[in-house]
Amino acid sequence: MRTVDLIGSAVSNTFRSKTRTILTILAIFVGAFTLTLTSGLGTGINAYIDDTVASIGASDVMTVTHTPEGATGVDATDPVEYNPDAIASGQPGPPGTTVVALTPEDLETVAGIEGVTDVVPTLSITPDYIQAGDGTKFVIGVGTLVAGQTIQLVSGAAPDDGSSEAQVVLPIAFVEPMGFDDAESAIGQTVSITITDAERTQHVVDATVVGIAEEGLATPTGASMLPNTALSDELYAAQNIGLPAEDVERYAQASVFFDPAATDDEVAALKDRLADAGFTGSTVADQLGLFKTVIDGIVLVLNAFAIIALLAASFGIVNTLFMSVQERTREIGLMKAMGMGNGRVFSLFSLEAAFIGFLGSAIGVAIAMLAGSALSSALSTSLLADLPGLTIIAFDPLSIVGIIVVVMLIAFLAGTLPAARAARADPVDSLRYE
């Protein structure tokens, strides 16, 4: 029997007992459906995390701060000794959070550490409010971008750091409250940013709106505007009027750049060298690593349940094929008497098992993709509306093909036992079977 004929015979024999086969396919369907959804969940969330990483910063940069003295092993509720060099961190955290300031000397020390290619201090700017014309005054923060960092824009473009014109990107949440009809109409408009210096004098700096950023899990906007270098420098200079020069050049943190081709071990070694010099470095991967690990763990547990369902379905395949072998004993004897070898008989029943696995997995995958797409679309406009850009369930073609192949492999392995029994059958005894 030719291979094509063997496959055709396996397919036609699959539905000799329609009810039994359909029940087995349904059991496989449950496992494949669950596995597809959980895989899509992991793909969607991890893709969103990857986009978030891109919005936070490049992979060849880390944030560096002074390591607080005695930080290791100190409880967060313990009183902290006063340090005259400590300044407000300007980072999210408990009220009153401070860090030891980085000075120009510190920046030089960091720049001299092996593996560091550049050091850029982060300017801490605290404006009083932002206003469009004579409209309402709104409190707003200032976000920053580092090289390689991106933002998700609703309209317009990112600020141009090479321009001498003061430019700003506003969060989408500020558009209508500030009196603009929509994101498009805000582009090109002038806004006024007021900031107070050390002498308690307010300064007004005008800037042109060049972009509107949408909200995201970890974008530098949120309730913050994003200025270009010209605007940042102007605001920073105005804010520090009246301060001694040594107080102006004090920074909460700095961005340290290293070789983009650096391996994980080389990055870890750089962190160790920074630690030896009294600094703490953290990359984007460090900041989101735990979150991604938790998500992967949850998806792994869900996948485990799907695999358990598939293993349970494999017993159904074994039962289906054992009964098929029992019912076709005389037929097997006849095939062997006509010259069909043991290998061909084994292949026939193994192909039947694989075909059952294919049908169950294909149906499960198809329905899971339809259900997952519908669910993801519904959630994106309801519970997940505050996380634009998140497709909670996304499907990777390679993963889908992989699921079908895995299920077929499980089905094939489940069918080897009854297939081996059929292959070992004695043709004379089989022909006598009643």
Secondary structure, DSSP 8 states (H G I E B T S, - for coil): --HHHHHHHHHHHHTTTHHHHHHHHHHHHHHHHHHHHHHHHHHHHHHHHHHHHHHH--TTEEEEEE--TT-TT--TTS-----TTEEE--SSSSTT-EEE-B-HHHHHHHHTSTTEEEEEE------SEEESTTS--B--EE----TT----EEEE----TT-SS-EEEEEGGGTTTTT-SSHHHHTT-EEEEEEE-TTS-EEEEEEEEEEEE---SS-S-SSEEEE-HHHHHHHHHHHTTTS-HHHHT-BS-EEEEE-TT--HHHHHHHHHHHHHTTEEEEEHHHHHHHHHHHHHHHHHHHHHHHHHHHHHHHHHHHHHHHHHHHHTHHHHHHHHHTT--HHHHHHHHHHHHHHHHHHHHHHHHHHHHHHHHHHHHHHHTTTTTTSTT--SS---HHHHHHHHHHHHHHHHHHHHHHHHHHHH--HHHHHH--
